[in-house]
Amino acid sequence: MQEERFTIRLTTEELKKIEERMKSAGIKNMSVFLRKMALGGYVIVLDLSELEEVERLMRINANNLNQYTKRANETGSIYLEDIKEIQEQQEKLWNVLREISRKLSNIS
């Protein structure tokens, strides 16, 4: 079997990251590590747009809760419609989180 030479250029920061990963993997030989990662490693690309939706929904929910709390303090009562709205927003949040969790569990 003939061996081929392969050369790559790295920044100092990239080299440090590779060395950190080598250390955490318990591999001391750079050539062995790079070969192992190139042939059997994984590249995971995550679409985080769903997390942005969770953040948006949580912000809306938090703002609504603050308004409802303020109104409850002022009037001494809580409106059923407000509670239902919070419940609906919470259900939306849970649905998005379940979908994110499902997708993450399918990463192999």
Long-range contacts (C-beta under 8 A, 24 or more apart in sequence): 44-107, 50-96, 50-99, 50-100, 50-103, 51-100, 53-96, 54-93, 54-96, 54-97, 54-100, 57-89, 57-92, 57-93, 57-96, 58-93, 60-89, 61-86, 61-89, 61-90, 61-93, 64-89
